[in-house]
Amino acid sequence: MGYMWICIKAMLEYLNVEVVVPPPSSKKTLLLGVKHAPEFACMPLKLNLGNFMEAAELGADTIVMAGGCGPCRFGYYAQVEHAILRDLDYQYQLVVLEPPQKHIGELLSKIKHITGRQSWRRVINGIRFGYHKAEAVDKLERMAHYCRPRETKAGTTDRALQNALKEIIAVAAPEGLPVALNRAVDIMKAVPLEKNRPVLRIGLVGEIYTLLEPFANQDIERKLGSMGVEVDRSIYLSEWVNEHLFLGLVKNTRNSKLAKQKAVKYLRHFVGGHGLETVGSTVLYAEQGYDGVIQMLPFTCMPEIVAQSILPRISSELGIPVMTLIVDEMSGEAGLVTRLEAFVDLLARRKQTREVLA
Ligand code: SF4
């Protein structure tokens, strides 16, 4: 899921657990998953299945996966994937980390199982280390969102981001992280920008895996950046870790509480995944003066289908254009680019007209 591997790898290696990072998701990964997954499973299951098959080729023997207990299918996915892998003769051991608010004792015993004889103090330091890496990655991604539409030479932001991330990845212990982050921030600050260039601002909302994984969303942030759009995501990695692992106890720049409050007028109960946050974040983006919102979801994603049905009302009541993009293994890049170009064009003309009338 995007750069999540950076913080999980750091945390586990700090605790002396050997980590196998599968190759980045690709067409091959998706085809492997599609071949063996139920057709109507959502795309994250198919991609994860492919990831596990590719990781097995590199020697992985244990899967550590998050669990869930909401109304969407995610809570079953670890078991379903494990059963499919077993049928295909993969000898994986499965460890499912259920959300702490439901099974705190079970979660702790599973962490102990993975980390072996490490003291609790070191385990906590390892978790904190992984979390701080996630925060560092988020900071760099936010900087990239700002730089892309303003860069004077195409592609410099992406190259800088990759170099900056290398600084974060290379750090093996918590003490080294602040210095590495300073170096990484300096790399991003060195991107030549035209700061006064007018840009559009679009908020990205939707299903978390699709939002965070560039292969799943066909690199939408980079594509929009090259069209002169500054994007913001309704959820970042460290926020997700904070909410799911730390029960929202860390004071984050933003948490989903506010989005949930904003959603109340339109949706009053949990519908699974991040459906509620999608509704609330769209309201927030409208209030913050964003030019438009794009919702992304995998085909058949239940929570986001609920949210999708509500977004037209928010769009007309709060006057913010909203476009929904649904992705699956049949999605083509040209179709996505055409829709993005049309949406961006519409937003630019709308903004121009408003400025003339103001
Ligand atoms: S939130 Fe949507 S995409 Fe994610 S597991 Fe649930 S149904 Fe699938």
Residues whose N, C-alpha, C, O or C-beta is under 5 A from the ligand:
A	BS01	SF4	C42 C72 R73 F74 E207 G273 P298 T300 C301 M302
